Every structure is written in structure tokens, then in C-alpha cells.
Amino acid sequence: MSQKAIEPNSVSAWTIYLKERFPLPVYFLLSGGLVLSGSVLAYMEPFTVLTLLAFAFAMWLFATLRLMDELKDYQKDLVAHPTRPLPRGLIKTDTVKSLIRVSMLVGLAISGGMYWANPVAGIFALISAVWLWLMYKEFYIGESLAKRPLIYAVTHQVILIPFCLALSMRPQVYGSMLNLKILVWAIGVLGSFFTYEVSRKLDPKAHPVLQTYLEVYGKGGSFAIVLGLFPLCLAAALMSHLEIWLLPWSVLTLLSYGLLWLSVPKGKVDKRHKLIEGFATLSLFFHIWTPILKYWLAMQVGE
């Protein structure tokens, strides 16, 4: 079926959207790692009914966030990415707006289910859902945030803290002490996720309308942001005793920024930003998956 024959908002149109903008295997991997790692850090069995509920919440948040970003980036995409589903008319913007509103109700319902399973996790899920809506509305100060890209980025990344706490299902008090393992892990995820977001927006050939980190802050500024995030990853690795798993990838990502100052031989395709993004992706993967991978490894050794 040719693209011209695809009816807007049809099943075929949404199938293309999922394939191009929300690939399910990627988000299953992302959500699954967060949920399973959160479970074992909370001293729970990784596969329970609560795990399924947390996984549903994670997939909901990422799916809703993707829709929100598609809608907010619509005007830019008309110029810089006209072949994406919304700019080329496969998905109507009015439909996305309506779907976001319905999705928020679904998110609140899932948060309620999580509250029933564990009140503290449910509260953090509700905080995450409310924060997601505020992100969508640019905290009702969109013009001010637009003038401060770094503050904008921070406000859109800190949601990862309550989100990770919600997915752990038991971010609660043990005796008189907070389970610091979960909080430390969440901070590490925040640092690696933020680093990934910076690292994937370094294409020197990106359209100026996209206002990438490289465009706005330059090489030095982009590196400075990642350098400022490194202590979060370092502290999380050391405090959770996962430095052997995590530090090599954080350090490699940081060092890879040196590629930005290397000259590309004439006639060669500039792939420096792709290498940096690759290291950041691996770092993010291990920050998310290491707790459950370590748990499985210990189970195998125990056997």
C-alpha cells in the first residue's frame, strides 16, 4: 500500500507511527529494565503482579510523553523533519490532543491501581503523572522556559526521580531508614538519561530550527553539561557498589566528547556525534539494567 492510499488516523497510519516514532521493542527494553531493576532493589521478586502494574505505568508514561513531544515539536518538524507521521498528515494533531487527554485519565487510573498495591508507590506515580502534564503545558511559563534551554531540560528530566521510585513499588521506610539504594539508583538513571539526551543532539548538520545542544551551547558548553552530570553517575555507582558495571561507560561517554574537537578527513562522513550517542546509549542501558543483571548473575552463581 502506498503512503498516498493510507487514511489519516487509520490503523495503518498508527502502525507507521509506532514503527517510526515509538518502536515497541525499544520501549519494552527500557520499561522492562526500569521495572525489574526497581523490583530487585526493593528486595522483591522480579516477576509479580506488581511488576506488571509497574510495567503498564512505565509504558503509559513513555507513550504519552512521545505523543506530547510529537505535538510540541510539530511546527519544528514541518521544517526539519517533514517526513515524520504528523507533519506528513498520517496522524492529525487534533487527534493527538484528544488522545493525550484520554491517556492522562488512563495514567491516573493506573496510578490508583499502584496506590492500591502500595500507597507510597502510588503517590510517586501520581506525582509523575502530574509532572508529565506540567511538562506538556511547559509549566504554564513556556515563553520564559524557551529563553532558558538548560532550565527547560532540567525541568523535563527530574521526572525520572519520582518515576523510578514509583516503579520500584516499595520506595518506603524500612524501620527508621529510607531505602537509599532505590534513591541512589534513580539519581544514576537521571544522570545517564540526561547525558543521553544531550549526546543524541550533537549532529552538526541538524537544522537550526531544532536548537540542538551543539547549536545552542557549542562543543564546550555541551561537554560542560555532561561533565556536570558525571558526578551524579559517579555517586550512584559508588554508593550502590556498582562502579565496576557503571563507571567504565560513564567515563567512556565523557571521554568520547573529545571527538568533537578532532578534524574529519576530507571526503569522510562525519560520524563523531553517532559514536558519542552510542557510548551514551550503552551507559544508559547499564544504568537501567545493571541491578537486575547483577541479581540474575548472583542467582546463577548461587545455583
N, C-alpha and C positions, 0 to 999 in steps of 0.2 A: 504494500500500500504506500503510495507516495505521500509526502508530507501535505500536499495541497488537498488530498482527499480526507485528511484527518479532521474530524469535527472538534471544534474547541470544547474543552472541558469533558471530552469523551473518555472512555476507559483507555483507549489507545493514547490519547494525549497525556493522561496521568501516568501511564506506563512509561512514556518517554521522559516525563518529569522525574519519576523515580530513578530511572536508569541514569539520567544525566546530572540530576541535582541532589538526589537522596538515595544513593546506591545502598540497598538494604544490607548486603554482606558487610560493608564498611561500618555501618551503624550498629549492626548486630555485634560486631567485634568490639566496637567502642563501648556500647552499653553493657555487653556481657562482661567485659573486663572490669568495668567500674563496679558492677553489682557483685560479682564473685569475689573480687578483692575486698570490697567493703564487708562482705559477709564473714570472711575468714578473719579479718582484722577485728570484727566484733565477736570473735570466738563462737561463731555459728557454723553449722554445716553449710557448705556452699550451695547445695541444691535442696530448697524447701519451697513451700507455697509462698513464703515471704519473698523469696528470691524472684519468683515470677512476678509478684506485685511490683517489686522494685524495678525489675526489667521493663515492665509496662510503663512505669513512670519515666524511666530514662529514655525509652524510645519516643514517648509522647513529647518530652521536653525537646529533644533534638529535632523531631519532625516539625513541631510548632515553631521552634527557633528558625529552622530552614525556611519555612513559609514566610515568617516575618522578615527575614533578611532579603528574600526574593522580592517582596513587596517594597521594602525600603530602598532597595538598590535598583528598582525598576527604571527610573529616569537615567541613571548612570549606565545601566545595561543597554538601554536603547542606543547609546553611543558606542560603548566599549565592548559589549557582548550581545549584539543584536540577534544571535542565533539561539540564545537561551529560550526555554519554553515560554516565559511570559512575554518577552519582547517580540517574539515571532508569532504571538497570538494563540498558541496552543492552550494556554491557561489564561482565563480572564482575571484581571485584577479585582473586579467586584466579587468574583467567586472566592478568591483568596481571602479577601477581607471578611467575608461571611464565614468561611471555613475557620479562620483564626478565632473568631468569636465563639463558634461552636467548640473548637478544640480547647479553649480555655475552660469551658464548662466541664469537658471531659477530664482535664487536668485537675480541676478542683474535686471531681468525683474520685479520681484515683488517690488524691491526697487524703480524702476522707477515709478511703479504704486502708491506707497506710496508717492513719491515726488510729483506726480500729485495731490494727495489728500491733502497733506500737506508738503510743502518743507522741513521744519525742521525735521519732522519725516522721510522723505525720505533720508535726509543726514545722520541721525543716523543709518538708515537701511543699507545704503551703507557702512558706517564705520564698522558696524557689519559684513557685508559680506566680506569686505577686511580683517578685523582682523581674521575672520574664516579661510580664505585662508592662512594667515600668520601662524596661529596655525597649519594648516595642513602641512605646509612646515617647521615647527619648527623655524619660523622667519629667516630661512636660516643660523642659527647658532646652529643646532641640537646637535653637539658634545659638545659645551660649555654648553648648557642648560641641557644636560643629566648629567653633573657633578654637577649641582645645582638644585636639585629636587624642592626645595621650590620656587625658582625663576621661574622655569618651571611652577609650579602650579599657581603662581600668574598671569603669562602672559596668562594662559589659563582660568582664572576666570574673569579677568577685562572686558571681552567682555560683561558681564552681564549689565554693566552700559549703554553703548550705545544701547544695545539690549532692555532693559526696557524702555529707553527713546523713542526708535522707536515705541514700542508697545503702548505707551501712546497716540500716534498720535498727541499730542499737547504739546511737550516739548519746548514751546516757551515763549517769553517775554510777560508778562501781564503788560502793562504800562511800568514802569521802573524797574520792579522786575521779576526775574526768578521764575517760579513756583517751589518753593523749595519742595513742597510735593512730586512731582514725583521724584526728585533727591534723597531725603531722603529715599523714599521707595525703589528706585533702590539700594542704599547703603545697606539697610537692607536685600534685596534679595541676594546681593553679599555675605554679611556676613553669612547668613544662608545657602546659597548654598555651599559656600566654606567649612563651618563646616560640612555639609552633606557629601561632597566629602572625607574629612578626616575621618569622622566617619564610612563610609562604607568600609574603607580599614584598618581594625584593626584585621582581622582574624589571630590569632596566628598560624594557620595551613596552611596559604596561602603559595604557592610555592615561594621560594626565588627569582625566576626569575621575579616575579611580582613587587618586590620592593615596598611593601605597606608602608604606613606611619609608622606602627608599626615596620616593618623591618628596615627602614632607620633611623627613629628618636627615636624609643623606646617609652615606655609609657610616660615618662616625656616630651619628645620632642613633641609627638602628642598632649598631653594635653596643652603644651605651645602654640602650633599653634592655637588651638581652643580658648584658653584664650586670645590670641592676636586678634582674630576675634570678641570676645564678645563685645568690645566697639563699633564696627560698628552696631551690632544688638541693643545694648543699646541706642546709639544715635538716631538710626532710630525710635525706639519705643517711646522714649521720645519726639523727635521733631515732630513726626506725631501724638502724643497723642493717641497712640495705645498700651501703656505699659501694660494695663490690658489683652489685647489679646496676646501680643507677649512675654513679659518678662518671664512669667512662663515657657514657652517652651525653651527659650534660657538658662535660669538658670538650668532647669532640665537636659538639654543636657550637660551643663558644669559639673554639679554635678555627672552625670552618669559616667563620666570618672574615678571617684573613684573606680568603679567596677574593673578596670584593676589591681588594687593592692589587690583585695580580692582573697583569695585562693579558688579554685574549689574543692569541696569534691571529694574524690577518687571514681571513678566509674561514676561520673556525667559528662554529656556532657557540654562542655564549651560554654555557650551562652552569655557571657558577651558582646562580640562585637555586637551581634544582638540586645541586649537591647539598647546599645548606638546608634546604627544605627536607631532603632525605634524612640527614642526621637528626634534625628536629623531630621528624616523624618517628624515628626509631626511639629517640629519647622519650617521647610522649607514650609510645607503646609500652616501654618498660616501666615507666612511672605508673601506668594504669594496671598492667598485668603482673608485675613482679610479686605482689603479695600472694596471689592465687597460684602462680607458677612455683613459688617457693613452698607453698603448702603442699601442692601435688608432689613436688620433688621429695619433701620430707616424708610423705605417705609412702612413696616408692621405696625410699631407703629404710623406712620402718618395717616394711614388709620383708 
